[in-house]
Amino acid sequence: MPSPLIDYDCVQDGGHWLWGHEMMAHQTPYEGAYTEWMNRYGPVYKIKGALFHPDIIVIGDQVTVRHILGKMTYAYVKSPIIRTLTERLVGKGLVWAEALIYWKLRAQATGNMFNNISVCASMGADNLEAHIINNTGNPKQGLTLDIVDWTESITLDITGRFALNYDFESGKGHAAKFIKQSWKKQSSTNLHWTAVLGQVAVRMFPFIAYLPIPSLKAQLAVKRILQEISQIIVNQNVSEGREEDMLTTMGVLCFPEATFDTLHLLVPRAFQVKLSNEGQIESTKDELYDHVCTMIIAGQDTTASSLAFSLHQLAMHPEYQTRLRDEIFQLGREPTYDDLMSGMPWLDAIVMESFRHRPVVPHLERVATEDSVLRFGDPIQGSDGKKITEVLIKAGQAIIIPVMSINHIKSVWGDDADEFKPERWLDPARLELVNRKFGWNGMLTFSDGPRQCIGYRMAVLAFKTTLATYVRKFEFHDTGAVMHARYVGTMQSYVAGEEGKGTQMPLRVTLVDDSGAN
């Protein structure tokens, strides 16, 4: 018989009578609490929910996670908190979608995509270079700046050019400034502990999402701005006769079985896409606006934050940065698409390690829609000392999949799993226990199964291109600031003790000459 929920370990220490363990998980930098609990209690354990919510199961067993995300997609759906808050932020777009309305991006990383990304990265680097030269008496001394502001400009430009036929003007345009400012404001607001209050309250009483709580008001403000900009983008494409290009991109999202040869036959149906499980509700123009909103935020924020975390690690490990710069300069030219994809092993290692070490979505939340049995890849020890191989899950049970913790499992990644060490990816002996079929290269950074991140190919290519462009042109230096991060929709960085200043990633940036010498 499957074991009931009560039979296995619940985190015993630190739970607040009102907030349970959820407040601790939110306030711990990089959600380190989940990793600490996994190291102590094993890959499956329970935590106490906030506001007297029933215990929440935390599952880090890879076999079980893959089963939930792959084979039981419809039985474990996104948490009502996530769906409600996502709807308020970007509407009923791709992130909000569930079950049969979830689409996978079929577009492969083509030369055309690379050209767009390369242009955006080069323009962004040129703008940063000009900013340094114009704002310091000695460019070689560089400037200390919030690097996220600059990586966001590039990723926003990439999203606009590739997916939306829209020019965000390298972050200088009116629309780009509004998006960046509003996103930073809502992210900074959600660093505060009251953000947890808003989230768990919405779980119990959904109508609270419409009350004037600061963190929720900040999200609604972002949505208003995104909706206005989305309408401008859609209307501009139509007025300029480019709606077919944009609808082709949307069609790739909406028709996962389509090939590029047959896609043009499906394009006119892009406004007629069935959006409900039963296929009764048709897509409207408002829903297209929501998709555009989602693409803007998902494309801009996640890759920009990943780049910032990676640049911070390279600033703290200058030997890694120098090795990457040497690899770039040894090419004797700008990296090509083929170089980035298969000809730069150290760049590959840094990219892999960056996504493993600091996934910008540190956990996934799911709720069971029906009773089911979950089996574990490795038996866990019950509270009575007996081995448990499966557990009975009741409908309504909340489950957390700790992505960050799974990416840091020491039995898989080694005793140095918590450290940033790109060299692990160049040593096959260190990767023997990594299941490359799990998620993306053995990591859950882009989720897994039908809900795997729809844009991960573009994200990886944009990451590689921008990182190579930046490291070729600039040297990044640690400022000495102690950096932490919290989950506020995505993982956002801040300076320890300076939460009041909002999200930021300060780095000192200097210019590199063509020889590679600073």
Secondary structure, 3 states (H helix, E strand, C coil): CCECHHHECECCCCCECCCECHHHHHHCHHHHHHHHHHHHHCCEEEECCHHHCCCEEEECCHHHHHHHHHHCCCCEEECHHHHHHHHHHHCCCCCCCCHHHCCCCCCCCCHHHHHHHHHHHHHHHHHHHHHHHHCCCCCCCCEEEEHHHHHHHHHHHHHHHHHCCCCCHHHCCHHHHHHHHHHHHHHHHCCCCHHHHHHHHHHHCHHHHHCCCHHHHHHHHHHHHHHHHHHHHHHHHHHCCCHHHHHHHHHHHHCCCCCCCCHHHHHHHHHHCECCCCCCCECCHHHHHHHHHHHHHHHHHHHHHHHHHHHHHHHHCHHHHHHHHHHHHHCCCCCCHHHHHHHCHHHHHHHHHHHHHCCCCCCEEEEECCCEEEEEEEEEEECCCCEEEEEEECCCCEEEECHHHHCCCHHHHCCCCCCCCHHHHHCHHHHCCCCCCCCECCECCCCCHHHCCCCHHHHHHHHHHHHHHHHHHEEEECCCCCEEEEECCCEEEEECCCHHHCCCCEEEEEECCCCCCC
